[in-house]
Amino acid sequence: MDKNSGLVYSTDSKAVSAAREKQKADEGRSRRGKDKAVQTARILLDRKGRKGKSVTVIEGLTLNPQHLADIAKKLKQHLGTGGTAKQGRIEIQGDHRKRIAEKLQELGFKTKFVGG
């Protein structure tokens, strides 16, 4: 079977179950994400649409939502500030780029500052 072709219809139940197993395995791999050391967390400061208030944003982490929320919780406790994890990014209230980079490096992630 060609890599780009998928099973469209078959009366063979073995072919259908094999295709489903392959699909589940692929979904499981994409949900787990990459290894921490391979991922680079992009850290930036955002003020747009926030009435002039600064928010430090961490992007580029391909983790499932639960792990992202756990990392956000650790960062918020470390910094003593509020924040959230939503839409695949972590938002921390205030300008804490340097301290966040240090903490993420302790947790095993590579970091990169983005923007001015």
C-alpha positions as CSV (number, residue, x, y, z in Angstrom):
1,M,0.0,0.0,0.0
2,D,1.3,3.5,-0.9
3,K,2.2,5.8,2.0
4,N,0.0,8.6,0.7
5,S,-3.0,6.4,-0.1
6,G,-5.5,5.6,2.6
7,L,-8.1,2.9,2.8
8,V,-11.3,4.3,1.3
9,Y,-13.6,1.2,1.4
10,S,-13.1,-2.5,1.9
11,T,-15.2,-5.5,2.8
12,D,-12.1,-7.1,4.3
13,S,-12.4,-6.6,8.0
14,K,-8.7,-7.3,8.6
15,A,-7.7,-4.4,6.3
16,V,-10.1,-2.1,8.0
17,S,-8.9,-3.0,11.5
18,A,-5.3,-2.7,10.4
19,A,-6.0,0.8,9.0
20,R,-7.6,1.8,12.2
21,E,-4.7,0.6,14.3
22,K,-2.3,2.5,12.1
23,Q,-4.4,5.6,12.5
24,K,-4.5,5.3,16.3
25,A,-0.8,4.8,16.5
26,D,-0.2,7.9,14.4
27,E,-2.5,10.0,16.6
28,G,-0.8,8.8,19.7
29,R,2.6,9.8,18.4
30,S,1.4,13.3,17.5
31,R,-0.3,13.8,20.9
32,R,2.8,12.9,22.9
33,G,4.8,15.5,21.2
34,K,8.6,15.8,20.9
35,D,11.2,15.2,23.5
36,K,11.8,18.2,25.8
37,A,15.4,18.6,24.7
38,V,14.4,18.7,21.1
39,Q,11.7,21.4,21.5
40,T,12.5,25.1,21.6
41,A,10.3,27.3,23.6
42,R,9.9,30.7,22.0
43,I,9.5,33.5,24.6
44,L,8.0,36.8,23.7
45,L,6.4,39.9,25.3
46,D,2.9,40.8,24.1
47,R,1.0,44.0,24.8
48,K,-1.5,44.0,21.9
49,G,-5.2,43.9,22.9
50,R,-4.4,44.0,26.6
51,K,-4.9,47.7,27.4
52,G,-1.1,48.3,27.6
53,K,-0.5,45.5,30.1
54,S,2.5,43.2,29.4
55,V,2.1,39.4,29.1
56,T,5.0,37.0,28.6
57,V,4.0,34.4,26.0
58,I,5.7,30.9,25.6
59,E,5.0,29.3,22.2
60,G,6.4,26.3,20.3
61,L,5.9,23.6,22.9
62,T,4.2,20.6,21.3
63,L,2.8,19.0,24.4
64,N,-0.6,17.7,25.3
65,P,-2.9,20.3,27.1
66,Q,-2.4,18.6,30.5
67,H,1.4,18.8,30.4
68,L,1.2,22.4,29.1
69,A,-1.0,23.3,32.1
70,D,1.4,21.6,34.5
71,I,4.3,23.7,33.1
72,A,2.2,26.8,33.4
73,K,1.4,26.0,37.0
74,K,5.1,25.5,37.8
75,L,6.0,28.8,36.2
76,K,3.2,30.7,37.9
77,Q,4.3,29.3,41.3
78,H,7.9,30.1,40.6
79,L,7.2,33.7,39.6
80,G,4.3,34.4,42.0
81,T,2.1,35.7,39.3
82,G,-1.0,34.7,37.3
83,G,-1.3,33.2,33.9
84,T,-3.0,30.6,31.7
85,A,-2.3,27.8,29.3
86,K,-4.6,28.0,26.2
87,Q,-4.4,27.3,22.5
88,G,-1.0,25.6,22.7
89,R,0.6,28.5,24.4
90,I,1.4,29.7,28.0
91,E,0.6,33.3,29.0
92,I,2.2,34.7,32.1
93,Q,1.2,38.1,33.4
94,G,4.0,40.7,33.4
95,D,7.4,40.8,31.8
96,H,9.3,37.8,33.1
97,R,11.1,36.6,30.0
98,K,14.5,36.1,31.6
99,R,13.3,34.2,34.7
100,I,10.9,32.1,32.6
101,A,13.8,31.2,30.3
102,E,15.9,30.1,33.3
103,K,13.1,28.0,34.7
104,L,12.3,26.3,31.4
105,Q,16.0,25.5,30.9
106,E,15.9,23.9,34.4
107,L,13.0,21.8,33.2
108,G,15.0,20.6,30.2
109,F,13.7,22.8,27.4
110,K,15.7,24.9,25.0
111,T,14.7,28.6,24.9
112,K,14.8,31.4,22.4
113,F,13.8,35.0,22.8
114,V,11.5,36.4,20.0
115,G,10.8,40.0,19.2
116,G,12.3,43.2,20.6
